Amino acid sequence: MAITQESTGSQTATVTTEHTLATITTQKTFVLSVDCSALAAGEYVEIKVKRDVRSADTTRTLHSRIVSWLEAAVNPIIQMPPVPAGGGEFVATLKQLNGTGRAFPWAVDTPG
């Protein structure tokens, strides 16, 4: 199965600020991956995937996950569940909840 990278980058977090990593308006299935290996002891990051039901609707949180530094030490690349095609907008966000702002490489891929 071929995988296409739709968008990539690196976000240096300002602690307690929700940063938008990507906003994509094409109707495809997406998978968000974030490298959380930079987290230090006691730090946490919240990753969200948002989607609207129809293109005219408000974007709402579909998946939300808080990743601890312990989880990132074992599995540094965190993947959110695939988001099926539909709606008009896919939005990926990241918010570091505490500690020192870290850099988080990320990618949004389309499987198949």
N, C-alpha and C positions, 0 to 999 in steps of 0.2 A: 504494500500500500504506500503510495507516494504521499509525502507530507510537504505542504507549502507553508513557508513562513509569511504571514500576513503583515506582521509588524514586530520590531525588536527594539531594544534600547536598554538603558540603565537609569534607574531613578535613585538619586541620593535623597534620602528621607529627611524632612523636617519633622521632628518628633511631634506626634499628635495631629498632624495635618494629613488629610486624605488626598493622595496624589493620583491623578488619572494617568494610567500607563498607556492606554489605547482606547480610542473610540472608533469603531468600525461600523459602517452602515450597509455593507453587503450582506445578503442573506445566504450564509454558509454555516456549517458547523465549526465551532472554534474550541481550542484547548489553550488555556493559559498556563505557562510555566514560569516560575520565579525562583531564582537562586538565592536562598536565604542563608548561605554559609557564612556570611559576614557577621551574623548576630553574635554578640558576646554574652557571657553568663548573665542570666536574669532578664534578658531582653525578649520582647515579643513583637510580632508584626501581624497585622490583619490584612488579609487579601480578600477582595470581593470581585464577583462577576455579576454584572447587572445586565438586564435585557428588558425590552418593552414587548408587550404582547402583539401590538400592532404599531405601525410606524407613527401613528398620531397619538399614542399613549405615552404616559410617563414611564421613564426607565426605573425599574425596581430591582432590588437585590434578589438574585437567583441563588447564588452560592456565597457563603461567607465562611472564612476559616481563619482562626488565630493559630499562628505557628510560634512555638517556643524555641529558644536557643538550643534546648536539648534535642528536639525533633530535627532541627536544622543541622545539628552535628552528625546525626545518623543518616538522614535523607536530605541533603542540602538543596536538591531541586524539588520544589513542591509543584505538583500539577493539580489544577482544579478539574472537576469532572467536565466532560464535553458538554458544550451548550449547543443544542440542535438548531438548525436553520429556522428562521422565522422572525417576525418582528421587523423592526427597522433599524435597531441600534444595539450593538454589543459594547459594553464599557467595562474595562478592567481597572481596578483601583488598588492602591497599597497605602497602608497607614502604619507607621512604626509607633507602637504604643508607649515605649519608654526607652531609657538609655541614651546613647549617643547616636545621632543620625548616621545610618550606614548606606552604602551603595548596593542596590539590588538589580542585577542583570535580569532581564525578562524577555519572553517571546510569546507571541500569539500565533498558533499554527492552525492550519486547516488540514485535517486528515482526509485521505482518499483523493 
